[in-house]
Amino acid sequence: MDERVFQFKEGKPIPNWDLRHRLPISKPVGPECQDASTVFRINSLFMDVTDQPYRERQWQSGGVLIACFGAIAGMWGIYLTRFVFPSAGAIPSDLFLLSVISAFAYVAFKFGRDEFFSLRRRPIRFNRRERKIHAIRRRRFFGRPSQGDVTWEVPWDENAIFCIHRGSANHLHTYHIRYYEVDECGNVTRAFAIGRKWEGQECLESLLSQWNYWCWYMNHGPADLPKPLLFFKEKEDTLESFLFCMYDFGMRASAAYRIVIMPLILMMTTLRLLALWTCRDPVWPEAVVKASVIDPDDPFDEPRGNTPVGWAETAHALDRHEYPDGAKCAMKDWRGEKDPAVNALLWAEDIPPSSGS
């Protein structure tokens, strides 16, 4: 459920389910605090995390390329009907093929402009000092260097609307954390998803722990924050792309299963790499850079030193017991359901529980 495909409805109210599942920033929403693989870097001043499509961009890459091939096939069809096999029915055929070409070209442009010749990643920055979130949304091709890429700014206060968004895919409910900005009439003007996607209502346990993780950082700092599941590489290489695609078919899939689907994994890796090779790294606006200068002696600046970065390094560090496996902590102020799994099922209902505090 890529947020770029299943977008919010601009000019319409926030969906009722989402609004009922609004996430507070000053109270916990579950008994645990844990990252679920969303982090690029952490320090005393800011935390950079992923946007929702980051882990699965190979799927959109494939869809865009199919649309491009469809448009090319349509143009080839016009050439054949007009010049190779001319007939009295050529003009009606041309009109049909032109409509097909237009449809494929529209899909390719609409969903390809943020996939190819765009950005390798679109980080979202939680800035503790400014009490703001800065989210890079799109590559800027023209403008002053100080402008950087197109970046949205979100205040970190009780007026900001963060919700659990529910969709569906593969006969399962899917969820992600979404920010909504509304006008004076309560209609959505813009929105974006933070972190990653979760499938199945039982995975809401992880989503709620993730929200507690970000809120803990913004409200209390990094001192007592558990280590993230891993730090993603800001410079993604071929091995990292391969692992993204392999784990997309199951984090704990058997070796036999992975061998059987290896051709598909390799195809998806190629699609991801094709997108990445046409893109460049994001550029923060000068104002965000100035507000993100960290102390060179910051003890919480990670990753650095021997801290593993990326899927492969982290897996090896876990095998050597040099990195915590799924570090988490309890939310001391939580007064709701103590069992994280039961709490998740309560949040999956149409009317969620009130946040315990």
Secondary structure by P-SEA (a helix, b strand, c coil): cccccccccccccccaaaaaaccccccccccbbbbccccccccccbbbbbccccccaaaaaaaaaaaaaaaaaaaaaaaaacccccccaaaaaaaaaaaaaaaaaaaaaacccccccccccccccccccccbbbbbcccccccccccccbbbbbbccccbbbbbcccccccbbbbbbbbbbbccccccccccccccccccccaaaaaaaaaaaaaaaacccccccccccccccccccaaaaaaaaaacccccccaaaaaaaaaaaaaaaaaaaaaaaabbbbbccaaaaaacccccccccccccccccccaaaaaaaaaacccccccccccccccccccaaaaaaaaaccccccccc
